[in-house]
Amino acid sequence: MSSVPENLQHVRQQVEDACARAGRSPAGLTLIAVSKTFPTESIREAVACGQTHFGESRVQEAVPKIEALPGSLHWHFIGGVQRNKVRKILQNFEIIHAIDSLRLASYTDEVAKELGVFPKIFLQVNIGDEPSKGGFAVEALRQEMASLLQLKRLDVSGLMCIPPAGESPEESRPWFVKLRELRDSLENEFCVKLDGLSMGMSGDFEIAIEEGATCVRVGSSIFGNRAYRVDGELG
Ligand SMILES: *Cc1c(COP(=O)(O)O)cnc(C)c1O
């Protein structure tokens, strides 16, 4: 099995190549190394190679790692957000990727006010309309966008999705296009800037970059295969 530094080097090359194909600057793209299920030592290896953005999906697992590592790192909460975890998430993470209802957003706004923080968030969209997945339905998001934008503590970066599992990476492309087009139409309709598109994982991040991703969330291609599933989460 390859090492974390080798894997990271390879993924960075793939990111660069995808940016070149799309005529984009790599500066507009954040590679989030998804370290869920992997130990602090693996994260340190990536940090030694200059990696600064990391993603975790369970609070209890992440907090000890965050506390053991340099304070200069950027932590992204990419998992489903339970209401009773909001405070801990806001205390430990800079960016939340999966705000998936107006109710959760309002509550997060309230807690952020108490804590005196202005968190960056992504709104998760259930882009393939799958019953098994979280996220706003497209129409619900349109209807609730005005209310979401009134939550003054939340810095809405943009949209996030996890497309339906396909047989090949290419199958993700139409879903990434759909998320980008939804973002564009919300920007027009609500006169708001929503620069961020959090989309693309190990299997399809190159395609996500070609379709405009600003954050790709890459786990197994950097850290190796996960030995166990995270409850209620992907792989
Ligand atoms: C685990 C996870 C990832 C990373 O998945 P890989 O296939 O290992 O790259 C990305 N996004 C979310 C939301 C995840 O839960």
The ligand as a Tripos MOL2 file, in Angstrom:
@<TRIPOS>MOLECULE
LIG
   15    15     1     0     0
SMALL
NO_CHARGES

@<TRIPOS>ATOM
      1 C1        -16.2470   10.0260    3.8200 C.3       1 LIG1
      2 C2        -16.7030   11.2000    3.0480 C.ar      1 LIG1
      3 C3        -15.9200   11.7100    2.0010 C.ar      1 LIG1
      4 C4        -14.6230   11.0700    1.5190 C.3       1 LIG1
      5 O1        -14.9020    9.9010    0.8400 O.3       1 LIG1
      6 P1        -13.7510    9.1050   -0.0130 P.3       1 LIG1
      7 O2        -14.5320    8.3210   -0.9800 O.co2     1 LIG1
      8 O3        -13.0000    8.2910    0.9550 O.co2     1 LIG1
      9 O4        -12.9110   10.1350   -0.6640 O.co2     1 LIG1
     10 C5        -16.3720   12.8610    1.3800 C.ar      1 LIG1
     11 N1        -17.5220   13.4720    1.7420 N.ar      1 LIG1
     12 C6        -18.2920   13.0040    2.7310 C.ar      1 LIG1
     13 C7        -19.5360   13.7350    3.0820 C.3       1 LIG1
     14 C8        -17.9270   11.8570    3.4100 C.ar      1 LIG1
     15 O5        -18.7150   11.3980    4.3940 O.3       1 LIG1
@<TRIPOS>BOND
     1     1     2 1
     2     2     3 ar
     3     2    14 ar
     4     3     4 1
     5     3    10 ar
     6     4     5 1
     7     5     6 1
     8     6     7 2
     9     6     8 1
    10     6     9 1
    11    10    11 ar
    12    11    12 ar
    13    12    13 1
    14    12    14 ar
    15    14    15 1
@<TRIPOS>SUBSTRUCTURE
     1 LIG1         1 GROUP 0 **** ****
